[in-house]
Amino acid sequence: MDEKEKAVGYIKENKIDVILQQTLNNLYKKQPGNVFGYLCEQLDKFATKPSIHLISGYEFKSVHDDVSRVAVEATCLVHNHEQTTANAAVGFNSSEETMSLDELKAINDALQGSSALEQEAVDEKLKSLDVSPGMKLSVSTAIFKSNARLQKMSMFDALQQYYSGKGMKMPMPIVSIINCGKNGPGKNNISSLAVCPNLGLSYEKGLEMLDTIYKAVEELVKKKNHNNSCLSPNGAFSVACDKPEQMIELVKEAICELELVPGSDFFFVLDCLASDFHSEVVPGQGSAKKGQSQSNSRHRYDWFEGQLKPTEDFCDFLEGLVESEDIIALVDPLHHEDTEGYEALAKKLGPKCLLFSREGTAHSSSVFRLNNTISHSITQLQEMDRAGTILEAAVFEEGETLLADLALVSGCGFVMFGGFRGIRGKLYNQVSKLLQQKGPAKNVLSSWGFKEVVPEESSPVQE
């Protein structure tokens, strides 16, 4: 076979003559201004879809303490050329969570050659691999970002495809202000205090007000600590408090000269993280420690250092705190296995205060974090009552802003990214930026309200 016959065979085998003839006919009919741009666009439809060529990674020093983390990069084969399409460095929830570059061999063995445009198929392969959860989520995130980039879509538009383009909904921001906790200074073991704006405010107006509160607290903390303000990993100010009430008193003191009223302009959110000061005893055998009350419950709480008490006592304390202070929500108020406690607390507080749990406990709404893979996370989120869900950043965030896009697309009622410093402030501001770019959004919580609320006339919220 001579070269001419080979060429004819090659053209026929790949249908080049047929495709070019159809494309040229359409070109003449449409007569676009950008002729070669049109040809590129039309011929690209017949190109082999981008595939995963290599998942690589590198170690970097985390912004949180002296911890090394791994970032991953996705390189895809696009039009016969290798192209690094995206990287990802996801957050983590414990300093004990580790990722290793050695895990990349198993990942490449499983993913090389796979379509970069089929997120669910990639995530299904990742799910079956014996690698760390952090590595799975990092690779999944990198592929998701690659997918969006290759299709010339924003992250927001790529996420909207999972929600059938139902438009965006405005969440309420919850911003962390004071951090104490079991490992913090002082005798108060309740984890942290956050603030949430009046439910009638727009996201932008609410965020502006919370920023004012955050800065006022920062100034007061510096004043009390010789111009020093120690930040916790979640962006809140680490303060020594011997009682939970002192966290609230500190915020009130900071805003005393501002025209802001707790219970009207904003509310408090108490993140208890009760599992950190929870222990168990054998029911009905009396006090396990000095000061511990008799109870049929096996659950005990040491919310005030040195005073281990049963569920009933802690529920009474929380009820009293909600009654006396303007607390709109409690997060992880009890250990997730303390189901009777959650039931009792829900009856005590009724519609006065929301209960949230990170473990999906009965009688509480959910706090959700990205986990495992992007597909897995979105599926989980779709199955939840999203209006009653807090979308939360990782304990140790590293820089991904995907959560901000997801916050508006998913329809979650609240976002809790932490304080206003670093990446956490960037997440809050990214939500605000998207709201301005994409236009007005309906408030997810427009039908809610624990106090009488009146939306501002200037609010862009559409009813």
Secondary structure, DSSP 8 states (H G I E B T S, - for coil): --HHHHHHHHHHHTTHHHHHHHHHHHHHHH--SSHHHHHHHHHGGGS---EEEEEEEEEEE-SSSS-EEEEEEEEEEETTEEEEEEEE---BS-TT----GGGHHHHHHHHTTSBTT-HHHHHHHHHTS-S-HHHHHHHHHHHHHHHHHHTT--HHHHHHGGGTT---EE-EEEEEEEE--TTSSSSB---EEEEEE-TTS-HHHHHHHHHHHHHHHHHHHHHHTTT---B-TTSSEE---SSHHHHHHHHHHHTTTSS--BTTTEEEEEE--GGGGEEE--TTS--SSTT----S-SEEEEEETTEEEEHHHHHHHHHHHHHHS-EEEEES-S-TT-HHHHHHHHHHHGGGSEEEETT--TTSEEEE---S-HHHHHHHHHTS-GGGEEEE--SB--S--HHHHHHHHH--SEEEEESSSHHHHHHHHHHHHHHHHH---EETTTT--SS-----TT-----
